Amino acid sequence: MTQNAPIAPALVADHDRLLIIDFGSQVTQLIARRLRELNVYCEIKPFQSVTDAFLDEFAPKAVILSGGPASVIDAESPRPPEKVFALGVPVLGICYGQQVMMHMLGGTVERGHGTAEFGRAYVTPGEERLDLLNGWFLEAREQVWMSHGDHVSKLAPGFRVFGTSPNAPFAITADPDRQFYAVQFHPEVHHTPNGRTLYENFVRAAGFTGDWTMGAYREEAIRLIREQVGDAKVICGLSGGVDSSVAAVLIHEAIGDQLTCVFVDHGLLRQNEADEVVAMFRDNYNIPLIHADEQDLFLGELDGVSDPETKRKIIGRLFIDVFQKYANQIEGAAFLA
């Protein structure tokens, strides 16, 4: 078995790509959901992994800077590479993303002293019109959802104000010439009812055509898996969780019985869960499956152990050993999923 040849189809090459740089917001996944609803291909990447080299390879057509719990005033606070602002593509900063944008581009961010906002707020329009806000302010104000302690106190050069709230005089700001946009609120949450329109305007300004769908993702993944695997065999470690289950079904659709799943039954699942996993994949999906029933081994090793960290290490070690034992019985396997 060759374990150094993982299946990882590169699906982004055929579509324009939007990059979401994640600074730790609890609702970053909602940003991706809103964009995918607009048929835009996007990926979320933690800020630590976004380097200049990554930006060159990924070549985003637009960038969104997410919210996050940090303060840009702190020296060790997370930042995107400066290259993000030199790519020549639209950038949208949300909450912390707005603050980090201002901080890096020459504005000022201060600690919140009576200006913090957590919850529903109302934004009123500025004097100038902004394409990002087409469909906004059809009434006198827009409901938004704020969640910030720090606040922008001075705009970066080139930025102007396009919306304010009682505690956020720079609630909506932009440098239209560079297509840099920054909002203090979270347009991705349902508490900002018109947030989808803002995202729709942003991706339209970036030139996305809305040509990507999850259905297309499935078809492309199947095609690329077939191209990569050829006539070889694949082993998939199946836990019954969402990630491995989706991977198993997708790979099986692509290559059929060239796939064998190994399900390590360690005795720590919910009652009857192991039987349900086996029935689902072996009987319902007709996927070749090895049910590695090693409950006695795991429970025996864990007997008398009370320290959680020691338990974790025992389970991890045994899982690898058991998986390898059964995987090595599959002849001709060249890929590990």
N, C-alpha and C positions, 0 to 999 in steps of 0.2 A: 504494500500500500504506500502510495506517495502522499505524504501529509503536507508537503510544502507547495501544493498547487491548489489553492482555494478557488472556488467559483466566485467571481465578482464581476458580473457584466458591467461594462462601462456604457451606461445608457444615455449619458448626457450629450454625447457628441452630435446627435441628430437634432437637437433643440437648443434654442436660446435659453440661457440659464440665469437665474436670479440667485444671488447669494445672500443668505441671512446669517449675519454674524451674531452669535448668541453670547450675551453677557450675563446670563443666569436668571433671566426673567422666568416667572412661573407660567407665563402665557406665550412664550415664544412659539410653541407648537401651533397655537391658534393663528399666528401670522402665516405659517406655511399652509394651514388649512384654508385660510381666506384666499391665498394666491392660487392654490390648486383648484379651488372652486371657480377661479377665473381662467382655468386651463393654462396656467403658467408653471413651467418646470422650475422648482426651487430646491435648494438644499440648505439645511441648517448646519453650521459648523461652529464649534466652540472657539472663542476668540484666540485661545492658545494655539490652535492648529492653523490659523490663517496667517501665512507668511507671504512675503513677496513672491517667492517661487510658486506657492499655491495659487496666488492670484493670476500669475502668468498662465498656469496650466488650466485653471478653471475658466478663465476669461469670462467673467460675469457681464451680462448686459445691463445689470443694475444691482445695487447693494442696499440692504436694509440693516441698520444697526438696531438691535433689540434693546429692550429695557433691561434692568438689572438692579440688584440690591446695593451695589457699591457706590462710593462717592468719588467723583473725579478729582476732588480736592486732595484725596489721599495719594501719596506718592506711588504706592503699589497698586493703584486701581487699574482695572483692565482697560486696554486700549486696542483699537485696530491698527494695522500698519498704516503709516502715513501714505503709503502708495494707494490706499483706497480712494483718497481724494485726488489722485493724479491719474486715475484710469480714464477720465473723460466720460464716465457713465453717471446716470442719475443715482443719487444717494438719498435715502430717507432715514433719519434718525428718530427713534421713538423713545420718549421718556429719558432714561439714562443715555440712550443713543443720541438724543438731542444735546444733552449736556456734554458728552464726550466730544461730539462734533464741534460745539462752540469752543470748548477748552482747547482742542487741538488746532483750530483754525484762527485763534486769536481773540476769542471772546472771554467772558468772565462768568464763572459759576460760583455761587456763594452758598453757605449753609443756610438751611431754612430757619428763619427766626419769625415765626408767625405766618409764614407763607406756605407751609407744607399743606398738601392736599391729599386726602385719601377717600375716594368715593366719587359720587356723582358731582359734576360741575357743569357750568354752561359757558360756552365760548361765543363771543360776538365777533363779527367780521371787522377787519381793518379797513382802511380807506381804499387800498389798492385791491385789484382783482388778481386772482392767481388761478391758473388752469387746474392745479391740483385740487382746488375746491369747487370745481364745476359740480353743480347739484347740491352744494351746501348752502346754507343760509337762505333757504327759500322762505324761512321765517326769520324772526329777529335774532334767534340764537340757536345753537346746536348743543344738544346734550352730549357730554363726553365722560370718560372715566379717568380720573387722575389717581396717581399713586406715586407721589414724590415728596422727598424732604428737602433736598437742595433745589436751587432754582437758578436759571440764567439771569444775570443782572446786567450784562453788557453783551450785545451781539457781536459776532465776529464780522470783520470787514466784508462788505458785499451783501450781508443779510438784511432783510427788512421784515417788518411785522405785518402779518396778514390775519391775525386773530388773537384775541385776549380773553382772559377770564379774571375774575376778581382777585385771585391770588397768583395768577400767572400772566403777567403783562406780555410775555413772549410765548404764548401758548402755541401759536402757529407762526413759524418764521421760514424764510426761504431766501436763497440766492438764485433767482430764476435764470440768470445768465449761465451759471454752472450746473443748473438743475440739482442743486442741493436743497433738500427740504428737511424740516425738523419740527416735530410736534411734541409737546410736553405730556400729552395724554396717550391712551392706548386705543387706537382705532380697531384693533383686532377683536376686542371683547364685545359681547352683545350689549353691554351697558353703553356703548357708543353706537347708537342705532344706525347712523349713516356712515359707519367706518368702512364698510365694503366699498362704498362709492369712492372714498379717498384712495383706497388701494387700486381700484379700477382705473382711476385717473393717473395714478403713479405708473402702473405698468403700461398704460397707453402712451404716456409721455416717453417711456423708455423704449417703445417700439415693439413690444411683445404682440404677437399675432393671435395668441390663444389657441395654438395648434397642438397642445399637449393634453392628454387625458390619461387617467389611470388604466383605461382599456388599452391605450397605446403602449403604456409601460409594460403591461403584461405581455403583449404581443412581441415587443422588442426584446424583453427579457428571455422569452422562450427561444426566439431566433438566435440570440447571442449565446445562450447556454448550449444550444445544439452546435453552433459553430466552434465554441471553445472545447466542448467535451468530445465531439466526434463519436467514435465507437467505444470510448473508454467507459469504465465504471466509476460511479460516484458513491461515496458514503456520506450519510447525513446523520449527525447526532441529534436525535429527536427528544425533546423534553416534554412536549405537549403544550408548551407555551406558544404565544402568538408568533414570535420570530421564527422559531424552528419549524413550526407547523406550516406557515406560509411558504417558507423556503422549500420544504419537502414537497408540498403539493405543486408548486410552480416547477420545480426541477423534474418531478415525475411527469407533468404534462409535456415537458420538453423532450425527455429521453426515455420515458417508460421504465421498463424493468432493468435498465442499466443502473438505476438507483436502488440502493439498499439503505434503509434507516436502521440505526441502532438506538434502541430505547433502554436506557439504564434505569431499572426499577430498584431504587435504593430504600424503599420502605418508608419514605418520609413525605409521601404525597397524601392528599386527602383520601378518605375512605372511598374505595372503588375507582379512584381516578386512574390508576394504572390500567385497569381492565377497560375503562372507557377510551383511553388513548389507543390501546392495542386494537380495540374494536373499530374505532374511527378510521384508523389508517390502514389496517390490514383488511378489514371487511368492507368498509365503505369506499375508501379510495383505491383499494387493491394495490397498495404499495408494499413491495417486499420489505418485511420488518423482522428484525431480530429482537425478541423480548429478553433482555438480559436481567433475569430475576436474581438479584444479588442482595435481597433484603437482609438475609442472615449475616452476610459479610459486613454490611454497613452498620447494622444495629449492634452486632457483636463488638466492632471496633469502638463504637460510641458508648457502649455500656460503662457506666460509672464516670463518664466525662461530663463535667458541669461548666467548664469555661467556654463561652461562646466562640472565642477566637480559635481555641484548640479544636473545637468541633468543626469549625469552618475549614480548617486546614486538613483535618482527617477526611472530611467529605470530598474536598477538592482532589486530594491525592488518590483516594479510592476511585473516584469517578474516572479520572484519567487512566488509571491502571485497568479498570474494568472495560472502559471503552476501547482501549488499545487491544485488549485480549480478544474481544469479539470482532473488532474491525480487522485484525490480522487474519481472521478466518476467511475473509472475502478476497478471493484471488483476482488479480488484475485491476484493482481499484487505483486510479490515478489522481482522483480529486476528492477533496474533503469539503463538505458544505456545512 
